[in-house]
Amino acid sequence: MPHLQKARELARVALLRARLRFAAGETDAAIIDVLDVYKMARDCGCQPILIAFLVDVAIEKMTNDVLAAHLPLLKPEQLDSLAAELQKLPPTSSVASCIQSEERMFGDWLDRRIHAEAAKLNDPQAGGKLLRILGADTGLESELQPKPDDAEGKRKADLLLSLTVAEVRASLKQMRADYAELGAIATLPVAEQAPRLKKLEDALSEARKLTKREDAVRYFSTTLLPTVSNVLLREDQFLTRRGLMEQAIRVQRQGATALQPVRSQRVEHKKTANGFELRCPAGNSEEVLIVGRTP
């Protein structure tokens, strides 16, 4: 997905131009630049793929910082128009929808590869050969080819290479079940995610030791399943930041008495020399939006 990195680079350039336009008093043009960057971020993030979601998160954070720093320069009618345009932006995919989409895309592809290669091998005991072929496809072949002096690596590789084709298929089935569990966890309230996520991650960590055959059957899960604990935290912080920006425009337009909760959390307002700060709990910390300070 080469366009994602290019989008980040373009966002930096566009936001630099926005800052220059704000500094020159060309606020209408600067607002257009800012809204264009928001739109590009959302166009990236609407794809239900985790890396696309994370690029949206990164670009919107940069954009929020630039916009918040210059909010005090805007006239009431500009603030009203800005708030309305932000509401028109396309939605971003959720982490849950990204997990579900990646499971379908990757799981279906792996299923087709297993079916096609198993048919060529035509040997129910050739699970090891099948894993080598799939390892080359996915970049995992090194785990099946340990160094000569790596006794532990050889033990693990021997166990994996002893699998049958049926057990390789069972590994795919287990991976899809673990993906489903990840997707279910991602839909839970933030406070309820941690214990279920820890249970799954502990099970995968134990399976990585490859001490028994059941661990080997969980091979695809332990090597291909995405690590989402940090992504879930970032999603919560991201949605909170988005809410804080909406509230910042509200406060700038109507005053601190217009402040509303963000995601059912109380927002703290503090006046500063150049504007104000908004603080709101998010994840295991808090998000802070500083209005009126040049980043």
C-alpha positions as CSV (number, residue, x, y, z in Angstrom):
1,M,0.0,0.0,0.0
2,P,2.6,2.6,-1.1
3,H,0.0,5.5,-1.1
4,L,-0.1,5.5,2.7
5,Q,3.4,6.8,3.2
6,K,3.0,9.3,0.4
7,A,-0.2,10.5,2.1
8,R,1.8,11.2,5.3
9,E,4.5,13.1,3.4
10,L,1.9,15.1,1.5
11,A,0.1,15.9,4.8
12,R,3.3,17.4,6.3
13,V,3.7,19.6,3.2
14,A,0.1,20.7,3.2
15,L,0.1,21.5,6.9
16,L,3.3,23.6,6.5
17,R,1.5,25.6,3.8
18,A,-1.5,26.0,6.2
19,R,0.8,27.3,8.9
20,L,2.3,29.8,6.5
21,R,-1.1,30.9,5.4
22,F,-2.3,31.3,9.0
23,A,0.8,33.4,9.7
24,A,0.1,35.6,6.7
25,G,-3.5,36.1,7.8
26,E,-4.9,34.0,4.9
27,T,-7.2,32.1,7.2
28,D,-9.7,31.1,4.6
29,A,-7.0,29.4,2.5
30,A,-5.4,27.9,5.6
31,I,-8.8,26.3,6.6
32,I,-9.1,24.8,3.1
33,D,-5.7,23.2,3.5
34,V,-6.6,21.8,6.9
35,L,-9.9,20.4,5.7
36,D,-8.2,18.8,2.7
37,V,-5.7,17.1,4.9
38,Y,-8.5,15.8,7.2
39,K,-10.3,14.5,4.1
40,M,-7.1,12.7,2.8
41,A,-6.6,11.1,6.3
42,R,-10.2,9.8,6.3
43,D,-9.8,8.5,2.8
44,C,-6.9,6.5,4.0
45,G,-8.7,5.4,7.2
46,C,-11.9,4.3,5.5
47,Q,-10.1,1.2,4.2
48,P,-10.7,-1.6,6.8
49,I,-7.0,-2.4,7.1
50,L,-5.0,-1.8,10.3
51,I,-2.1,0.1,8.7
52,A,-4.5,2.4,6.9
53,F,-6.3,3.1,10.1
54,L,-3.0,3.9,11.9
55,V,-2.0,6.3,9.1
56,D,-5.3,8.1,9.5
57,V,-4.6,8.4,13.2
58,A,-1.1,9.8,12.6
59,I,-2.3,12.4,10.0
60,E,-5.3,13.6,12.0
61,K,-3.1,14.1,15.1
62,M,-0.8,16.4,13.1
63,T,-3.8,18.2,11.7
64,N,-5.4,18.7,15.1
65,D,-2.3,20.2,16.5
66,V,-2.0,22.7,13.6
67,L,-5.7,23.7,13.7
68,A,-5.9,23.9,17.5
69,A,-2.8,26.2,17.5
70,H,-4.6,28.7,15.2
71,L,-8.2,28.5,16.3
72,P,-8.1,31.9,18.1
73,L,-7.3,33.5,14.7
74,L,-10.7,32.4,13.3
75,K,-13.8,34.5,13.1
76,P,-17.2,33.2,14.4
77,E,-18.5,32.5,10.9
78,Q,-15.3,30.6,10.0
79,L,-15.6,28.5,13.2
80,D,-19.2,27.7,12.3
81,S,-18.3,26.7,8.7
82,L,-15.3,24.6,10.0
83,A,-17.5,22.7,12.5
84,A,-20.0,21.9,9.7
85,E,-17.4,20.7,7.3
86,L,-15.8,18.4,9.8
87,Q,-19.2,16.7,10.3
88,K,-19.3,16.0,6.5
89,L,-16.0,14.1,6.5
90,P,-16.2,10.3,5.7
91,P,-16.1,7.9,8.7
92,T,-13.0,6.0,9.7
93,S,-13.0,2.2,9.9
94,S,-12.9,0.8,13.5
95,V,-10.2,-1.5,14.7
96,A,-12.9,-4.2,15.0
97,S,-13.9,-3.8,11.3
98,C,-10.2,-3.8,10.3
99,I,-9.6,-7.1,12.2
100,Q,-12.7,-8.7,10.6
101,S,-11.7,-7.5,7.1
102,E,-8.1,-8.7,7.4
103,E,-9.3,-12.1,8.7
104,R,-11.4,-12.5,5.6
105,M,-8.8,-11.3,3.1
106,F,-5.8,-13.1,4.7
107,G,-7.7,-16.2,5.8
108,D,-9.4,-16.7,2.5
109,W,-6.1,-16.3,0.6
110,L,-4.3,-18.7,3.0
111,D,-7.2,-21.2,2.6
112,R,-6.8,-21.1,-1.2
113,R,-3.1,-21.6,-1.0
114,I,-3.4,-24.5,1.3
115,H,-6.0,-26.1,-0.9
116,A,-4.0,-25.6,-4.1
117,E,-0.6,-26.7,-2.7
118,A,-2.0,-29.7,-0.8
119,A,-3.6,-30.9,-4.0
120,K,-0.2,-30.7,-5.8
121,L,1.6,-32.6,-3.0
122,N,-1.1,-35.2,-2.8
123,D,0.3,-36.6,0.4
124,P,-1.7,-36.4,3.7
125,Q,1.6,-36.6,5.7
126,A,3.3,-33.7,3.8
127,G,2.3,-30.9,6.2
128,G,5.9,-30.0,6.7
129,K,6.5,-29.5,3.0
130,L,3.2,-27.5,2.8
131,L,4.5,-25.2,5.7
132,R,7.7,-24.6,3.8
133,I,5.8,-23.4,0.8
134,L,3.5,-21.2,2.9
135,G,6.5,-19.9,4.8
136,A,8.1,-18.7,1.6
137,D,4.8,-16.9,0.8
138,T,4.5,-15.2,4.1
139,G,8.2,-14.6,5.0
140,L,8.2,-17.1,7.8
141,E,10.5,-19.7,6.2
142,S,13.4,-18.8,8.4
143,E,11.6,-20.3,11.4
144,L,11.5,-23.6,9.6
145,Q,15.3,-23.4,8.7
146,P,17.1,-22.8,12.0
147,K,20.9,-22.4,12.2
148,P,22.9,-25.6,12.6
149,D,24.0,-24.7,16.1
150,D,20.5,-23.7,17.3
151,A,19.3,-26.9,19.1
152,E,16.1,-25.3,20.4
153,G,15.3,-23.8,17.0
154,K,15.8,-27.3,15.4
155,R,13.5,-28.9,18.0
156,K,10.7,-26.4,17.2
157,A,11.2,-26.7,13.4
158,D,11.2,-30.5,13.6
159,L,7.9,-30.4,15.5
160,L,6.3,-28.0,12.9
161,L,7.6,-30.0,10.0
162,S,6.1,-33.2,11.4
163,L,2.5,-31.8,11.0
164,T,0.1,-33.5,8.7
165,V,-1.8,-31.6,6.0
166,A,-4.9,-31.9,8.2
167,E,-3.1,-30.3,11.1
168,V,-2.0,-27.4,8.8
169,R,-5.7,-26.9,7.9
170,A,-6.5,-27.1,11.6
171,S,-4.0,-24.3,12.2
172,L,-5.8,-22.1,9.7
173,K,-9.1,-22.9,11.4
174,Q,-7.6,-21.9,14.8
175,M,-6.1,-18.7,13.4
176,R,-9.6,-17.7,12.1
177,A,-11.1,-18.4,15.5
178,D,-8.4,-16.3,17.2
179,Y,-9.1,-13.5,14.7
180,A,-12.8,-13.7,15.6
181,E,-11.9,-13.4,19.3
182,L,-9.7,-10.4,18.6
183,G,-12.6,-8.8,16.7
184,A,-15.0,-9.5,19.5
185,I,-12.6,-7.9,22.0
186,A,-12.2,-4.8,19.9
187,T,-16.0,-4.2,20.1
188,L,-16.0,-4.2,23.9
189,P,-15.8,-1.0,26.1
190,V,-12.2,-0.1,26.8
191,A,-12.4,-1.2,30.5
192,E,-13.5,-4.7,29.4
193,Q,-10.9,-5.3,26.7
194,A,-7.8,-5.8,28.8
195,P,-8.7,-9.1,30.7
196,R,-9.9,-10.9,27.6
197,L,-7.0,-9.6,25.5
198,K,-4.5,-10.8,28.2
199,K,-6.1,-14.2,28.3
200,L,-5.7,-14.6,24.5
201,E,-2.2,-13.1,24.5
202,D,-1.1,-15.4,27.3
203,A,-2.4,-18.4,25.4
204,L,-0.5,-17.4,22.3
205,S,2.7,-16.7,24.3
206,E,2.5,-20.2,25.7
207,A,1.9,-21.7,22.3
208,R,5.0,-20.0,20.9
209,K,7.1,-22.2,23.1
210,L,6.1,-25.2,20.9
211,T,6.3,-27.7,23.7
212,K,3.5,-29.9,22.4
213,R,1.8,-30.7,19.2
214,E,-1.2,-28.6,20.1
215,D,1.1,-25.6,20.1
216,A,2.3,-26.4,16.6
217,V,-1.3,-26.5,15.4
218,R,-1.6,-22.9,16.6
219,Y,1.4,-21.9,14.5
220,F,-0.5,-19.5,12.2
221,S,-2.0,-17.7,15.1
222,T,1.3,-17.2,16.9
223,T,3.1,-15.9,13.8
224,L,0.4,-14.1,11.7
225,L,-2.1,-12.7,14.1
226,P,-1.7,-8.9,14.6
227,T,-0.8,-7.5,18.0
228,V,-3.6,-5.1,18.7
229,S,-3.3,-4.1,22.4
230,N,-1.5,-0.9,21.5
231,V,-3.8,-0.3,18.5
232,L,-6.9,-0.5,20.7
233,L,-5.4,2.1,23.1
234,R,-4.6,4.3,20.1
235,E,-8.1,4.0,18.8
236,D,-9.5,5.2,22.1
237,Q,-7.0,8.1,22.2
238,F,-7.8,8.9,18.6
239,L,-11.5,9.1,19.1
240,T,-11.0,11.2,22.2
241,R,-8.8,13.6,20.3
242,R,-11.4,13.9,17.6
243,G,-14.0,14.8,20.2
244,L,-11.7,17.3,21.9
245,M,-11.3,19.1,18.6
246,E,-15.0,19.4,18.2
247,Q,-15.3,20.8,21.7
248,A,-12.4,23.2,21.1
249,I,-14.2,24.8,18.2
250,R,-17.4,24.9,20.4
251,V,-15.5,26.6,23.2
252,Q,-13.8,29.1,20.9
253,R,-17.1,30.0,19.4
254,Q,-19.4,30.0,22.5
255,G,-17.2,30.0,25.5
256,A,-16.3,27.5,28.2
257,T,-19.9,27.1,29.3
258,A,-20.7,25.3,26.0
259,L,-18.2,22.5,26.8
260,Q,-19.7,19.0,26.6
261,P,-18.4,15.6,27.6
262,V,-16.4,13.5,25.1
263,R,-17.3,9.8,24.9
264,S,-19.1,10.1,28.2
265,Q,-16.0,11.5,29.9
266,R,-15.8,14.9,31.6
267,V,-13.6,17.4,29.8
268,E,-11.5,19.7,31.9
269,H,-11.0,23.3,30.6
270,K,-8.1,25.5,31.6
271,K,-7.5,29.0,30.4
272,T,-4.0,29.8,29.2
273,A,-2.2,33.0,28.2
274,N,-2.7,32.3,24.4
275,G,-6.0,30.3,24.6
276,F,-7.0,27.3,26.6
277,E,-6.3,23.6,27.2
278,L,-8.8,20.7,27.1
279,R,-8.1,17.5,29.0
280,C,-10.0,14.2,28.9
281,P,-9.4,10.7,30.1
282,A,-8.5,8.2,27.3
283,G,-7.2,4.7,27.7
284,N,-4.8,4.5,30.6
285,S,-3.9,8.2,30.5
286,E,-5.4,11.4,29.2
287,E,-5.5,13.4,26.0
288,V,-4.7,17.1,26.0
289,L,-5.5,19.5,23.3
290,I,-3.7,22.9,23.5
291,V,-5.5,25.7,21.7
292,G,-3.6,28.9,20.9
293,R,0.0,27.6,20.9
294,T,2.0,27.3,17.8
295,P,3.2,23.7,17.5
